Amino acid sequence: MKKFLKILLSPVSLLLAVLIKIGAVITSISAIFLNIAAGLFVLVGVWCITQGNYLNMAICFVIAFLASPYGIPMFVIRILGFLQRIRYTILG
């Protein structure tokens, strides 16, 4: 029965493998641009501190955090990890 389910779910496993690979490539490429954007937002946030505009400073720092490796890219990596665990569960 287990072998039958593996054979039945092999297209799903293949699709997950392709999605994981594409997602990993897109994530690694976008991480470069997001790191640059995070650095620019930090610089703008520091500039806003010197101008006394604390609301824009807070907004820039939040956007910089989301663009940093601990923000949106980490969320995407966790989703890819979840998909990979599903794939390995299917393969058994």
PyMOL Python script that loads the backbone (N, CA, C, O; Angstrom):
from pymol import cmd

cmd.read_pdbstr("""\
ATOM      1  N   MET A   1       0.824  -1.199   0.000  1.00  0.00           N
ATOM      2  CA  MET A   1       0.000   0.000   0.000  1.00  0.00           C
ATOM      3  C   MET A   1       0.864   1.258   0.000  1.00  0.00           C
ATOM      4  O   MET A   1       0.553   2.249  -0.662  1.00  0.00           O
ATOM      5  N   LYS A   2       1.981   1.191   0.776  1.00  0.00           N
ATOM      6  CA  LYS A   2       2.846   2.352   0.851  1.00  0.00           C
ATOM      7  C   LYS A   2       3.505   2.646  -0.493  1.00  0.00           C
ATOM      8  O   LYS A   2       3.640   3.804  -0.888  1.00  0.00           O
ATOM      9  N   LYS A   3       3.908   1.601  -1.183  1.00  0.00           N
ATOM     10  CA  LYS A   3       4.521   1.778  -2.498  1.00  0.00           C
ATOM     11  C   LYS A   3       3.531   2.360  -3.499  1.00  0.00           C
ATOM     12  O   LYS A   3       3.896   3.180  -4.342  1.00  0.00           O
ATOM     13  N   PHE A   4       2.294   1.936  -3.402  1.00  0.00           N
ATOM     14  CA  PHE A   4       1.253   2.451  -4.298  1.00  0.00           C
ATOM     15  C   PHE A   4       1.050   3.940  -4.075  1.00  0.00           C
ATOM     16  O   PHE A   4       0.899   4.692  -5.039  1.00  0.00           O
ATOM     17  N   LEU A   5       1.044   4.383  -2.817  1.00  0.00           N
ATOM     18  CA  LEU A   5       0.883   5.811  -2.530  1.00  0.00           C
ATOM     19  C   LEU A   5       2.089   6.616  -3.023  1.00  0.00           C
ATOM     20  O   LEU A   5       1.933   7.736  -3.511  1.00  0.00           O
ATOM     21  N   LYS A   6       3.294   6.043  -2.894  1.00  0.00           N
ATOM     22  CA  LYS A   6       4.479   6.734  -3.408  1.00  0.00           C
ATOM     23  C   LYS A   6       4.395   6.918  -4.916  1.00  0.00           C
ATOM     24  O   LYS A   6       4.725   7.979  -5.446  1.00  0.00           O
ATOM     25  N   ILE A   7       3.951   5.873  -5.596  1.00  0.00           N
ATOM     26  CA  ILE A   7       3.817   5.955  -7.053  1.00  0.00           C
ATOM     27  C   ILE A   7       2.714   6.945  -7.425  1.00  0.00           C
ATOM     28  O   ILE A   7       2.851   7.703  -8.385  1.00  0.00           O
ATOM     29  N   LEU A   8       1.638   6.933  -6.673  1.00  0.00           N
ATOM     30  CA  LEU A   8       0.519   7.830  -6.950  1.00  0.00           C
ATOM     31  C   LEU A   8       0.882   9.291  -6.706  1.00  0.00           C
ATOM     32  O   LEU A   8       0.427  10.180  -7.426  1.00  0.00           O
ATOM     33  N   LEU A   9       1.700   9.529  -5.689  1.00  0.00           N
ATOM     34  CA  LEU A   9       2.063  10.898  -5.339  1.00  0.00           C
ATOM     35  C   LEU A   9       3.389  11.354  -5.941  1.00  0.00           C
ATOM     36  O   LEU A   9       3.867  12.437  -5.604  1.00  0.00           O
ATOM     37  N   SER A  10       3.987  10.571  -6.810  1.00  0.00           N
ATOM     38  CA  SER A  10       5.259  10.963  -7.420  1.00  0.00           C
ATOM     39  C   SER A  10       5.145  12.236  -8.267  1.00  0.00           C
ATOM     40  O   SER A  10       6.086  13.030  -8.256  1.00  0.00           O
ATOM     41  N   PRO A  11       4.033  12.484  -9.012  1.00  0.00           N
ATOM     42  CA  PRO A  11       3.944  13.770  -9.722  1.00  0.00           C
ATOM     43  C   PRO A  11       3.894  14.965  -8.768  1.00  0.00           C
ATOM     44  O   PRO A  11       4.436  16.029  -9.067  1.00  0.00           O
ATOM     45  N   VAL A  12       3.248  14.785  -7.634  1.00  0.00           N
ATOM     46  CA  VAL A  12       3.192  15.864  -6.638  1.00  0.00           C
ATOM     47  C   VAL A  12       4.590  16.119  -6.087  1.00  0.00           C
ATOM     48  O   VAL A  12       4.991  17.269  -5.908  1.00  0.00           O
ATOM     49  N   SER A  13       5.323  15.054  -5.821  1.00  0.00           N
ATOM     50  CA  SER A  13       6.689  15.191  -5.327  1.00  0.00           C
ATOM     51  C   SER A  13       7.579  15.881  -6.347  1.00  0.00           C
ATOM     52  O   SER A  13       8.405  16.719  -5.983  1.00  0.00           O
ATOM     53  N   LEU A  14       7.423  15.545  -7.601  1.00  0.00           N
ATOM     54  CA  LEU A  14       8.195  16.190  -8.660  1.00  0.00           C
ATOM     55  C   LEU A  14       7.849  17.675  -8.765  1.00  0.00           C
ATOM     56  O   LEU A  14       8.736  18.516  -8.912  1.00  0.00           O
ATOM     57  N   LEU A  15       6.574  17.988  -8.691  1.00  0.00           N
ATOM     58  CA  LEU A  15       6.147  19.387  -8.732  1.00  0.00           C
ATOM     59  C   LEU A  15       6.694  20.164  -7.552  1.00  0.00           C
ATOM     60  O   LEU A  15       7.130  21.303  -7.715  1.00  0.00           O
ATOM     61  N   LEU A  16       6.679  19.577  -6.373  1.00  0.00           N
ATOM     62  CA  LEU A  16       7.243  20.236  -5.201  1.00  0.00           C
ATOM     63  C   LEU A  16       8.741  20.452  -5.356  1.00  0.00           C
ATOM     64  O   LEU A  16       9.258  21.495  -4.957  1.00  0.00           O
ATOM     65  N   ALA A  17       9.437  19.490  -5.923  1.00  0.00           N
ATOM     66  CA  ALA A  17      10.881  19.633  -6.137  1.00  0.00           C
ATOM     67  C   ALA A  17      11.180  20.799  -7.072  1.00  0.00           C
ATOM     68  O   ALA A  17      12.099  21.580  -6.823  1.00  0.00           O
ATOM     69  N   VAL A  18      10.413  20.913  -8.134  1.00  0.00           N
ATOM     70  CA  VAL A  18      10.609  22.008  -9.084  1.00  0.00           C
ATOM     71  C   VAL A  18      10.288  23.351  -8.428  1.00  0.00           C
ATOM     72  O   VAL A  18      11.026  24.320  -8.604  1.00  0.00           O
ATOM     73  N   LEU A  19       9.195  23.412  -7.678  1.00  0.00           N
ATOM     74  CA  LEU A  19       8.831  24.659  -6.998  1.00  0.00           C
ATOM     75  C   LEU A  19       9.877  25.069  -5.968  1.00  0.00           C
ATOM     76  O   LEU A  19      10.173  26.255  -5.821  1.00  0.00           O
ATOM     77  N   ILE A  20      10.433  24.103  -5.262  1.00  0.00           N
ATOM     78  CA  ILE A  20      11.456  24.407  -4.263  1.00  0.00           C
ATOM     79  C   ILE A  20      12.709  24.959  -4.932  1.00  0.00           C
ATOM     80  O   ILE A  20      13.290  25.933  -4.453  1.00  0.00           O
ATOM     81  N   LYS A  21      13.127  24.346  -6.032  1.00  0.00           N
ATOM     82  CA  LYS A  21      14.319  24.822  -6.741  1.00  0.00           C
ATOM     83  C   LYS A  21      14.109  26.231  -7.305  1.00  0.00           C
ATOM     84  O   LYS A  21      14.980  27.091  -7.173  1.00  0.00           O
ATOM     85  N   ILE A  22      12.967  26.462  -7.925  1.00  0.00           N
ATOM     86  CA  ILE A  22      12.669  27.795  -8.474  1.00  0.00           C
ATOM     87  C   ILE A  22      12.595  28.816  -7.360  1.00  0.00           C
ATOM     88  O   ILE A  22      13.127  29.918  -7.493  1.00  0.00           O
ATOM     89  N   GLY A  23      11.945  28.467  -6.266  1.00  0.00           N
ATOM     90  CA  GLY A  23      11.844  29.380  -5.129  1.00  0.00           C
ATOM     91  C   GLY A  23      13.185  29.697  -4.512  1.00  0.00           C
ATOM     92  O   GLY A  23      13.422  30.830  -4.095  1.00  0.00           O
ATOM     93  N   ALA A  24      14.076  28.705  -4.447  1.00  0.00           N
ATOM     94  CA  ALA A  24      15.407  28.940  -3.892  1.00  0.00           C
ATOM     95  C   ALA A  24      16.218  29.884  -4.770  1.00  0.00           C
ATOM     96  O   ALA A  24      16.920  30.760  -4.265  1.00  0.00           O
ATOM     97  N   VAL A  25      16.123  29.706  -6.079  1.00  0.00           N
ATOM     98  CA  VAL A  25      16.855  30.591  -6.996  1.00  0.00           C
ATOM     99  C   VAL A  25      16.311  32.016  -6.917  1.00  0.00           C
ATOM    100  O   VAL A  25      17.082  32.973  -6.849  1.00  0.00           O
ATOM    101  N   ILE A  26      15.006  32.155  -6.925  1.00  0.00           N
ATOM    102  CA  ILE A  26      14.396  33.489  -6.853  1.00  0.00           C
ATOM    103  C   ILE A  26      14.731  34.161  -5.530  1.00  0.00           C
ATOM    104  O   ILE A  26      14.998  35.362  -5.494  1.00  0.00           O
ATOM    105  N   THR A  27      14.718  33.397  -4.446  1.00  0.00           N
ATOM    106  CA  THR A  27      15.034  33.960  -3.138  1.00  0.00           C
ATOM    107  C   THR A  27      16.475  34.426  -3.063  1.00  0.00           C
ATOM    108  O   THR A  27      16.752  35.493  -2.515  1.00  0.00           O
ATOM    109  N   SER A  28      17.397  33.643  -3.606  1.00  0.00           N
ATOM    110  CA  SER A  28      18.803  34.046  -3.541  1.00  0.00           C
ATOM    111  C   SER A  28      19.083  35.271  -4.405  1.00  0.00           C
ATOM    112  O   SER A  28      19.893  36.122  -4.036  1.00  0.00           O
ATOM    113  N   ILE A  29      18.419  35.361  -5.546  1.00  0.00           N
ATOM    114  CA  ILE A  29      18.607  36.543  -6.402  1.00  0.00           C
ATOM    115  C   ILE A  29      17.964  37.776  -5.774  1.00  0.00           C
ATOM    116  O   ILE A  29      18.559  38.854  -5.774  1.00  0.00           O
ATOM    117  N   SER A  30      16.767  37.625  -5.246  1.00  0.00           N
ATOM    118  CA  SER A  30      16.084  38.781  -4.666  1.00  0.00           C
ATOM    119  C   SER A  30      16.732  39.233  -3.371  1.00  0.00           C
ATOM    120  O   SER A  30      16.589  40.394  -2.989  1.00  0.00           O
ATOM    121  N   ALA A  31      17.446  38.338  -2.681  1.00  0.00           N
ATOM    122  CA  ALA A  31      18.109  38.727  -1.434  1.00  0.00           C
ATOM    123  C   ALA A  31      19.167  39.795  -1.685  1.00  0.00           C
ATOM    124  O   ALA A  31      19.380  40.669  -0.845  1.00  0.00           O
ATOM    125  N   ILE A  32      19.823  39.730  -2.827  1.00  0.00           N
ATOM    126  CA  ILE A  32      20.831  40.737  -3.158  1.00  0.00           C
ATOM    127  C   ILE A  32      20.186  42.114  -3.259  1.00  0.00           C
ATOM    128  O   ILE A  32      20.682  43.077  -2.676  1.00  0.00           O
ATOM    129  N   PHE A  33      19.094  42.209  -3.987  1.00  0.00           N
ATOM    130  CA  PHE A  33      18.431  43.498  -4.180  1.00  0.00           C
ATOM    131  C   PHE A  33      17.763  43.974  -2.891  1.00  0.00           C
ATOM    132  O   PHE A  33      17.739  45.173  -2.611  1.00  0.00           O
ATOM    133  N   LEU A  34      17.227  43.049  -2.112  1.00  0.00           N
ATOM    134  CA  LEU A  34      16.601  43.441  -0.856  1.00  0.00           C
ATOM    135  C   LEU A  34      17.629  43.941   0.155  1.00  0.00           C
ATOM    136  O   LEU A  34      17.335  44.840   0.943  1.00  0.00           O
ATOM    137  N   ASN A  35      18.831  43.368   0.141  1.00  0.00           N
ATOM    138  CA  ASN A  35      19.880  43.866   1.033  1.00  0.00           C
ATOM    139  C   ASN A  35      20.291  45.283   0.663  1.00  0.00           C
ATOM    140  O   ASN A  35      20.524  46.114   1.541  1.00  0.00           O
ATOM    141  N   ILE A  36      20.380  45.557  -0.618  1.00  0.00           N
ATOM    142  CA  ILE A  36      20.706  46.914  -1.064  1.00  0.00           C
ATOM    143  C   ILE A  36      19.597  47.874  -0.650  1.00  0.00           C
ATOM    144  O   ILE A  36      19.866  48.973  -0.165  1.00  0.00           O
ATOM    145  N   ALA A  37      18.346  47.452  -0.843  1.00  0.00           N
ATOM    146  CA  ALA A  37      17.217  48.305  -0.455  1.00  0.00           C
ATOM    147  C   ALA A  37      17.192  48.531   1.054  1.00  0.00           C
ATOM    148  O   ALA A  37      16.887  49.633   1.510  1.00  0.00           O
ATOM    149  N   ALA A  38      17.508  47.506   1.822  1.00  0.00           N
ATOM    150  CA  ALA A  38      17.529  47.660   3.280  1.00  0.00           C
ATOM    151  C   ALA A  38      18.590  48.673   3.700  1.00  0.00           C
ATOM    152  O   ALA A  38      18.354  49.508   4.573  1.00  0.00           O
ATOM    153  N   GLY A  39      19.755  48.589   3.070  1.00  0.00           N
ATOM    154  CA  GLY A  39      20.802  49.564   3.377  1.00  0.00           C
ATOM    155  C   GLY A  39      20.395  50.980   3.042  1.00  0.00           C
ATOM    156  O   GLY A  39      20.685  51.910   3.795  1.00  0.00           O
ATOM    157  N   LEU A  40      19.723  51.151   1.914  1.00  0.00           N
ATOM    158  CA  LEU A  40      19.267  52.495   1.536  1.00  0.00           C
ATOM    159  C   LEU A  40      18.208  53.023   2.504  1.00  0.00           C
ATOM    160  O   LEU A  40      18.219  54.203   2.854  1.00  0.00           O
ATOM    161  N   PHE A  41      17.299  52.156   2.936  1.00  0.00           N
ATOM    162  CA  PHE A  41      16.279  52.589   3.887  1.00  0.00           C
ATOM    163  C   PHE A  41      16.884  52.928   5.245  1.00  0.00           C
ATOM    164  O   PHE A  41      16.394  53.828   5.928  1.00  0.00           O
ATOM    165  N   VAL A  42      17.928  52.232   5.644  1.00  0.00           N
ATOM    166  CA  VAL A  42      18.608  52.588   6.894  1.00  0.00           C
ATOM    167  C   VAL A  42      19.252  53.959   6.764  1.00  0.00           C
ATOM    168  O   VAL A  42      19.176  54.775   7.683  1.00  0.00           O
ATOM    169  N   LEU A  43      19.882  54.212   5.633  1.00  0.00           N
ATOM    170  CA  LEU A  43      20.491  55.533   5.429  1.00  0.00           C
ATOM    171  C   LEU A  43      19.446  56.647   5.442  1.00  0.00           C
ATOM    172  O   LEU A  43      19.668  57.706   6.029  1.00  0.00           O
ATOM    173  N   VAL A  44      18.315  56.407   4.798  1.00  0.00           N
ATOM    174  CA  VAL A  44      17.243  57.403   4.796  1.00  0.00           C
ATOM    175  C   VAL A  44      16.686  57.574   6.208  1.00  0.00           C
ATOM    176  O   VAL A  44      16.340  58.684   6.612  1.00  0.00           O
ATOM    177  N   GLY A  45      16.600  56.474   6.955  1.00  0.00           N
ATOM    178  CA  GLY A  45      16.120  56.562   8.338  1.00  0.00           C
ATOM    179  C   GLY A  45      17.056  57.386   9.206  1.00  0.00           C
ATOM    180  O   GLY A  45      16.607  58.183  10.030  1.00  0.00           O
ATOM    181  N   VAL A  46      18.357  57.194   9.023  1.00  0.00           N
ATOM    182  CA  VAL A  46      19.329  57.991   9.780  1.00  0.00           C
ATOM    183  C   VAL A  46      19.233  59.455   9.381  1.00  0.00           C
ATOM    184  O   VAL A  46      19.333  60.343  10.227  1.00  0.00           O
ATOM    185  N   TRP A  47      19.039  59.704   8.101  1.00  0.00           N
ATOM    186  CA  TRP A  47      18.878  61.085   7.643  1.00  0.00           C
ATOM    187  C   TRP A  47      17.619  61.706   8.254  1.00  0.00           C
ATOM    188  O   TRP A  47      17.618  62.888   8.601  1.00  0.00           O
ATOM    189  N   CYS A  48      16.556  60.922   8.387  1.00  0.00           N
ATOM    190  CA  CYS A  48      15.316  61.433   8.998  1.00  0.00           C
ATOM    191  C   CYS A  48      15.518  61.761  10.466  1.00  0.00           C
ATOM    192  O   CYS A  48      14.874  62.670  10.989  1.00  0.00           O
ATOM    193  N   ILE A  49      16.408  61.030  11.146  1.00  0.00           N
ATOM    194  CA  ILE A  49      16.707  61.360  12.543  1.00  0.00           C
ATOM    195  C   ILE A  49      17.344  62.731  12.629  1.00  0.00           C
ATOM    196  O   ILE A  49      17.007  63.526  13.507  1.00  0.00           O
ATOM    197  N   THR A  50      18.269  63.012  11.716  1.00  0.00           N
ATOM    198  CA  THR A  50      18.936  64.322  11.753  1.00  0.00           C
ATOM    199  C   THR A  50      17.975  65.451  11.424  1.00  0.00           C
ATOM    200  O   THR A  50      18.196  66.587  11.845  1.00  0.00           O
ATOM    201  N   GLN A  51      16.916  65.165  10.685  1.00  0.00           N
ATOM    202  CA  GLN A  51      15.928  66.185  10.340  1.00  0.00           C
ATOM    203  C   GLN A  51      14.848  66.315  11.406  1.00  0.00           C
ATOM    204  O   GLN A  51      14.063  67.262  11.374  1.00  0.00           O
ATOM    205  N   GLY A  52      14.796  65.383  12.347  1.00  0.00           N
ATOM    206  CA  GLY A  52      13.791  65.425  13.400  1.00  0.00           C
ATOM    207  C   GLY A  52      12.457  64.832  13.000  1.00  0.00           C
ATOM    208  O   GLY A  52      11.462  65.034  13.697  1.00  0.00           O
ATOM    209  N   ASN A  53      12.410  64.114  11.909  1.00  0.00           N
ATOM    210  CA  ASN A  53      11.172  63.508  11.426  1.00  0.00           C
ATOM    211  C   ASN A  53      11.143  62.050  11.888  1.00  0.00           C
ATOM    212  O   ASN A  53      11.573  61.151  11.165  1.00  0.00           O
ATOM    213  N   TYR A  54      10.629  61.827  13.106  1.00  0.00           N
ATOM    214  CA  TYR A  54      10.723  60.516  13.729  1.00  0.00           C
ATOM    215  C   TYR A  54       9.709  59.524  13.165  1.00  0.00           C
ATOM    216  O   TYR A  54       9.955  58.319  13.214  1.00  0.00           O
ATOM    217  N   LEU A  55       8.601  59.980  12.642  1.00  0.00           N
ATOM    218  CA  LEU A  55       7.630  59.068  12.049  1.00  0.00           C
ATOM    219  C   LEU A  55       8.213  58.430  10.782  1.00  0.00           C
ATOM    220  O   LEU A  55       8.128  57.215  10.602  1.00  0.00           O
ATOM    221  N   ASN A  56       8.796  59.240   9.918  1.00  0.00           N
ATOM    222  CA  ASN A  56       9.415  58.695   8.709  1.00  0.00           C
ATOM    223  C   ASN A  56      10.617  57.813   9.052  1.00  0.00           C
ATOM    224  O   ASN A  56      10.892  56.833   8.360  1.00  0.00           O
ATOM    225  N   MET A  57      11.332  58.169  10.130  1.00  0.00           N
ATOM    226  CA  MET A  57      12.447  57.344  10.577  1.00  0.00           C
ATOM    227  C   MET A  57      11.959  55.954  10.963  1.00  0.00           C
ATOM    228  O   MET A  57      12.558  54.952  10.570  1.00  0.00           O
ATOM    229  N   ALA A  58      10.883  55.892  11.724  1.00  0.00           N
ATOM    230  CA  ALA A  58      10.343  54.600  12.146  1.00  0.00           C
ATOM    231  C   ALA A  58       9.858  53.790  10.946  1.00  0.00           C
ATOM    232  O   ALA A  58      10.077  52.581  10.875  1.00  0.00           O
ATOM    233  N   ILE A  59       9.205  54.459  10.014  1.00  0.00           N
ATOM    234  CA  ILE A  59       8.719  53.781   8.808  1.00  0.00           C
ATOM    235  C   ILE A  59       9.891  53.223   8.002  1.00  0.00           C
ATOM    236  O   ILE A  59       9.834  52.089   7.527  1.00  0.00           O
ATOM    237  N   CYS A  60      10.946  54.009   7.847  1.00  0.00           N
ATOM    238  CA  CYS A  60      12.117  53.548   7.086  1.00  0.00           C
ATOM    239  C   CYS A  60      12.792  52.371   7.774  1.00  0.00           C
ATOM    240  O   CYS A  60      13.228  51.433   7.106  1.00  0.00           O
ATOM    241  N   PHE A  61      12.884  52.406   9.097  1.00  0.00           N
ATOM    242  CA  PHE A  61      13.527  51.299   9.796  1.00  0.00           C
ATOM    243  C   PHE A  61      12.688  50.028   9.740  1.00  0.00           C
ATOM    244  O   PHE A  61      13.245  48.933   9.674  1.00  0.00           O
ATOM    245  N   VAL A  62      11.369  50.146   9.763  1.00  0.00           N
ATOM    246  CA  VAL A  62      10.510  48.963   9.640  1.00  0.00           C
ATOM    247  C   VAL A  62      10.645  48.364   8.238  1.00  0.00           C
ATOM    248  O   VAL A  62      10.745  47.146   8.087  1.00  0.00           O
ATOM    249  N   ILE A  63      10.648  49.216   7.222  1.00  0.00           N
ATOM    250  CA  ILE A  63      10.818  48.714   5.850  1.00  0.00           C
ATOM    251  C   ILE A  63      12.205  48.093   5.686  1.00  0.00           C
ATOM    252  O   ILE A  63      12.351  47.072   5.015  1.00  0.00           O
ATOM    253  N   ALA A  64      13.224  48.705   6.296  1.00  0.00           N
ATOM    254  CA  ALA A  64      14.572  48.137   6.225  1.00  0.00           C
ATOM    255  C   ALA A  64      14.620  46.772   6.904  1.00  0.00           C
ATOM    256  O   ALA A  64      15.294  45.865   6.415  1.00  0.00           O
ATOM    257  N   PHE A  65      13.921  46.615   8.018  1.00  0.00           N
ATOM    258  CA  PHE A  65      13.892  45.307   8.677  1.00  0.00           C
ATOM    259  C   PHE A  65      13.197  44.276   7.807  1.00  0.00           C
ATOM    260  O   PHE A  65      13.663  43.141   7.704  1.00  0.00           O
ATOM    261  N   LEU A  66      12.091  44.650   7.178  1.00  0.00           N
ATOM    262  CA  LEU A  66      11.376  43.707   6.323  1.00  0.00           C
ATOM    263  C   LEU A  66      12.211  43.305   5.110  1.00  0.00           C
ATOM    264  O   LEU A  66      12.109  42.172   4.640  1.00  0.00           O
ATOM    265  N   ALA A  67      13.028  44.213   4.601  1.00  0.00           N
ATOM    266  CA  ALA A  67      13.861  43.907   3.446  1.00  0.00           C
ATOM    267  C   ALA A  67      15.159  43.208   3.839  1.00  0.00           C
ATOM    268  O   ALA A  67      15.849  42.660   2.980  1.00  0.00           O
ATOM    269  N   SER A  68      15.496  43.222   5.119  1.00  0.00           N
ATOM    270  CA  SER A  68      16.727  42.580   5.579  1.00  0.00           C
ATOM    271  C   SER A  68      16.573  41.059   5.528  1.00  0.00           C
ATOM    272  O   SER A  68      15.469  40.556   5.321  1.00  0.00           O
ATOM    273  N   PRO A  69      17.663  40.331   5.716  1.00  0.00           N
ATOM    274  CA  PRO A  69      17.567  38.858   5.677  1.00  0.00           C
ATOM    275  C   PRO A  69      16.673  38.262   6.763  1.00  0.00           C
ATOM    276  O   PRO A  69      16.292  37.096   6.660  1.00  0.00           O
ATOM    277  N   TYR A  70      16.329  39.020   7.793  1.00  0.00           N
ATOM    278  CA  TYR A  70      15.472  38.500   8.856  1.00  0.00           C
ATOM    279  C   TYR A  70      14.001  38.823   8.640  1.00  0.00           C
ATOM    280  O   TYR A  70      13.170  38.438   9.463  1.00  0.00           O
ATOM    281  N   GLY A  71      13.659  39.501   7.587  1.00  0.00           N
ATOM    282  CA  GLY A  71      12.271  39.878   7.329  1.00  0.00           C
ATOM    283  C   GLY A  71      11.609  38.943   6.339  1.00  0.00           C
ATOM    284  O   GLY A  71      11.436  37.753   6.604  1.00  0.00           O
ATOM    285  N   ILE A  72      11.245  39.492   5.205  1.00  0.00           N
ATOM    286  CA  ILE A  72      10.517  38.740   4.182  1.00  0.00           C
ATOM    287  C   ILE A  72      11.330  37.556   3.632  1.00  0.00           C
ATOM    288  O   ILE A  72      10.753  36.487   3.432  1.00  0.00           O
ATOM    289  N   PRO A  73      12.646  37.697   3.377  1.00  0.00           N
ATOM    290  CA  PRO A  73      13.377  36.516   2.876  1.00  0.00           C
ATOM    291  C   PRO A  73      13.350  35.335   3.855  1.00  0.00           C
ATOM    292  O   PRO A  73      13.274  34.186   3.420  1.00  0.00           O
ATOM    293  N   MET A  74      13.409  35.592   5.153  1.00  0.00           N
ATOM    294  CA  MET A  74      13.353  34.494   6.121  1.00  0.00           C
ATOM    295  C   MET A  74      11.986  33.815   6.095  1.00  0.00           C
ATOM    296  O   MET A  74      11.887  32.597   6.240  1.00  0.00           O
ATOM    297  N   PHE A  75      10.936  34.607   5.909  1.00  0.00           N
ATOM    298  CA  PHE A  75       9.589  34.044   5.797  1.00  0.00           C
ATOM    299  C   PHE A  75       9.489  33.125   4.583  1.00  0.00           C
ATOM    300  O   PHE A  75       8.912  32.041   4.666  1.00  0.00           O
ATOM    301  N   VAL A  76      10.048  33.558   3.467  1.00  0.00           N
ATOM    302  CA  VAL A  76      10.022  32.738   2.247  1.00  0.00           C
ATOM    303  C   VAL A  76      10.850  31.470   2.432  1.00  0.00           C
ATOM    304  O   VAL A  76      10.458  30.401   1.964  1.00  0.00           O
ATOM    305  N   ILE A  77      11.985  31.580   3.106  1.00  0.00           N
ATOM    306  CA  ILE A  77      12.820  30.403   3.358  1.00  0.00           C
ATOM    307  C   ILE A  77      12.082  29.406   4.239  1.00  0.00           C
ATOM    308  O   ILE A  77      12.192  28.198   4.033  1.00  0.00           O
ATOM    309  N   ARG A  78      11.334  29.896   5.214  1.00  0.00           N
ATOM    310  CA  ARG A  78      10.550  28.988   6.055  1.00  0.00           C
ATOM    311  C   ARG A  78       9.452  28.286   5.252  1.00  0.00           C
ATOM    312  O   ARG A  78       9.178  27.107   5.475  1.00  0.00           O
ATOM    313  N   ILE A  79       8.830  29.001   4.327  1.00  0.00           N
ATOM    314  CA  ILE A  79       7.817  28.375   3.465  1.00  0.00           C
ATOM    315  C   ILE A  79       8.461  27.300   2.594  1.00  0.00           C
ATOM    316  O   ILE A  79       7.899  26.217   2.433  1.00  0.00           O
ATOM    317  N   LEU A  80       9.640  27.591   2.028  1.00  0.00           N
ATOM    318  CA  LEU A  80      10.339  26.597   1.213  1.00  0.00           C
ATOM    319  C   LEU A  80      10.735  25.378   2.054  1.00  0.00           C
ATOM    320  O   LEU A  80      10.664  24.245   1.580  1.00  0.00           O
ATOM    321  N   GLY A  81      11.143  25.612   3.283  1.00  0.00           N
ATOM    322  CA  GLY A  81      11.460  24.497   4.165  1.00  0.00           C
ATOM    323  C   GLY A  81      10.247  23.638   4.469  1.00  0.00           C
ATOM    324  O   GLY A  81      10.347  22.413   4.538  1.00  0.00           O
ATOM    325  N   PHE A  82       9.096  24.284   4.651  1.00  0.00           N
ATOM    326  CA  PHE A  82       7.855  23.546   4.887  1.00  0.00           C
ATOM    327  C   PHE A  82       7.493  22.693   3.676  1.00  0.00           C
ATOM    328  O   PHE A  82       7.088  21.540   3.825  1.00  0.00           O
ATOM    329  N   LEU A  83       7.637  23.256   2.474  1.00  0.00           N
ATOM    330  CA  LEU A  83       7.366  22.488   1.255  1.00  0.00           C
ATOM    331  C   LEU A  83       8.336  21.320   1.108  1.00  0.00           C
ATOM    332  O   LEU A  83       7.955  20.246   0.642  1.00  0.00           O
ATOM    333  N   GLN A  84       9.583  21.530   1.504  1.00  0.00           N
ATOM    334  CA  GLN A  84      10.555  20.456   1.416  1.00  0.00           C
ATOM    335  C   GLN A  84      10.235  19.341   2.419  1.00  0.00           C
ATOM    336  O   GLN A  84      10.416  18.163   2.110  1.00  0.00           O
ATOM    337  N   ARG A  85       9.764  19.703   3.612  1.00  0.00           N
ATOM    338  CA  ARG A  85       9.362  18.665   4.573  1.00  0.00           C
ATOM    339  C   ARG A  85       8.186  17.867   4.049  1.00  0.00           C
ATOM    340  O   ARG A  85       8.122  16.653   4.240  1.00  0.00           O
ATOM    341  N   ILE A  86       7.237  18.551   3.380  1.00  0.00           N
ATOM    342  CA  ILE A  86       6.111  17.828   2.782  1.00  0.00           C
ATOM    343  C   ILE A  86       6.603  16.858   1.721  1.00  0.00           C
ATOM    344  O   ILE A  86       6.138  15.721   1.644  1.00  0.00           O
ATOM    345  N   ARG A  87       7.541  17.309   0.908  1.00  0.00           N
ATOM    346  CA  ARG A  87       8.082  16.453  -0.159  1.00  0.00           C
ATOM    347  C   ARG A  87       8.763  15.212   0.434  1.00  0.00           C
ATOM    348  O   ARG A  87       8.547  14.094  -0.033  1.00  0.00           O
ATOM    349  N   TYR A  88       9.576  15.421   1.456  1.00  0.00           N
ATOM    350  CA  TYR A  88      10.263  14.278   2.057  1.00  0.00           C
ATOM    351  C   TYR A  88       9.306  13.352   2.794  1.00  0.00           C
ATOM    352  O   TYR A  88       9.568  12.154   2.905  1.00  0.00           O
ATOM    353  N   THR A  89       8.202  13.890   3.299  1.00  0.00           N
ATOM    354  CA  THR A  89       7.189  13.046   3.904  1.00  0.00           C
ATOM    355  C   THR A  89       6.516  12.179   2.851  1.00  0.00           C
ATOM    356  O   THR A  89       6.217  11.009   3.092  1.00  0.00           O
ATOM    357  N   ILE A  90       6.282  12.763   1.683  1.00  0.00           N
ATOM    358  CA  ILE A  90       5.674  11.987   0.598  1.00  0.00           C
ATOM    359  C   ILE A  90       6.620  10.880   0.135  1.00  0.00           C
ATOM    360  O   ILE A  90       6.190   9.756  -0.122  1.00  0.00           O
ATOM    361  N   LEU A  91       7.920  11.208   0.029  1.00  0.00           N
ATOM    362  CA  LEU A  91       8.881  10.215  -0.425  1.00  0.00           C
ATOM    363  C   LEU A  91       9.115   9.126   0.623  1.00  0.00           C
ATOM    364  O   LEU A  91       9.494   8.003   0.291  1.00  0.00           O
ATOM    365  N   GLY A  92       8.887   9.467   1.868  1.00  0.00           N
ATOM    366  CA  GLY A  92       8.920   8.507   2.963  1.00  0.00           C
ATOM    367  C   GLY A  92      10.244   7.963   3.264  1.00  0.00           C
ATOM    368  O   GLY A  92      10.383   7.143   4.171  1.00  0.00           O
TER     369      GLY A  92
END
""", "prot")
cmd.dss("prot")
cmd.show_as("cartoon", "prot")
cmd.util.cbc("prot")
cmd.orient("prot")
